[in-house]
Amino acid sequence: YGFDCSTRESVKAKNRRLICDLKDKFGLCYRVNRKSKTPRSGLFRTRLNQKGANLIWYQNKRDEGIMFDKYFSPFPIPALALLYTVAECCIDEWADGEQTDISFSGGKYK
């Protein structure tokens, strides 16, 4: 999403603003179109869909998406929900402006 690693306060502040944009009204679920004046468009049409799915379910010929293709065509909505839930957890790791590992738990992100 464009977070920068730095100890400089200006960079941390930029990261915190980005977090607010991404978490406000599900901003992380929308495509970013810098040319358009439309503030939010392309719901669930982000690069995360393909990149995340490839990383988790289609990385090699033995991954679940390949082995169990009948369950992944069409791509299941619960899997898409998992991708965005994990993305939210990753965004939360930047809450103070710097990246800090946090645990992903179903109770917190349910």
N, C-alpha and C positions, 0 to 999 in steps of 0.2 A: 504493500500500500504506500510505500515511500517514506518509511521511518528512517531517520539518520542516527547513527551512533556518534555521540559526542558528549563531553562533559560541560560544554558551553551552555549557559542558561538560555541563550537565544534559540539554540537548536532544540533543547528540551521543551521550550515554550511552543515551538512549531510542531513538535511531536504531539504535545497535549492538545493543540488546536485540531490536528488531524484526527486524533482519537474522538474528540467531540463531534466532528463532522461524520465520522464513520459510524458512531454509535447513535447519533441523533436520527430518529425515525428510520432506522434500519439502513442508514447510508451505505454500509458495507455491501449491501445486496444490489446496489445500482451500478450500472456502467458509468464510468467517468468519460464525459465528452467535453473536452476543453474548448472546442470550437463552437459548440451550441450554447445558447443562452438558457436552455432548459435546465433547471437546477437538478432534477432527478429524472432519469429515463432509463429504459432498459432493465427493468426489474429482473433479477436473476440471469442477466446476460453479461456476466463479468468473465474475465479470463480465469478466475478462480474455479469456475465450474470444470473446465477442461483440465487445467493444470492440477487441481486437487484430485480429480478423478483419476487422472493418469498416474499420479504419485501413489495413490492409495490402492486402486483397484486394477490398473492396467499397466503396471511398470514392466512386467515380463509375462511370458506365456503361461506361467503357473499362478498368476494372480487371480483373485476371485472373479473379476470382471470378464476375464477370458475363459476361465474354467466353467463358470456358471453363467454364460452369456444370456440364457433364457430369463434369468432374474434381473439382468441389467439392460434389457431392451424392451420397452423404453427405460431410460435411466430412472431408478426409483426415487420418489419424492423424499422418503426417509433418508436416503443416502445424501441427497442434496442438502437436507436439513442438517445432517451431521457435518458436512463440509463447512457450512456457514457458522455452525456452533463452534467448531474448532477454530475457525477464523476469528470469531469473537474472543475466544480465549487467548489467541495469539495477540490480538489488539490489546487486551487487558494486561498483557505482559509489559506494555509500554506506558502504563497508567501514570507513572511519575516522570515521564519524559525519557527515561532510559529503560532498556530492555532488562527485565528480571524474570527468571523462570518461575512459573507458577504451575500448580497441579491442575490438570483437567479432571473435573469430577462431574458426574451426572447430576448430582444434587444442586450444584451451583448454576449449571447451565440448562437445567430442565425447563 
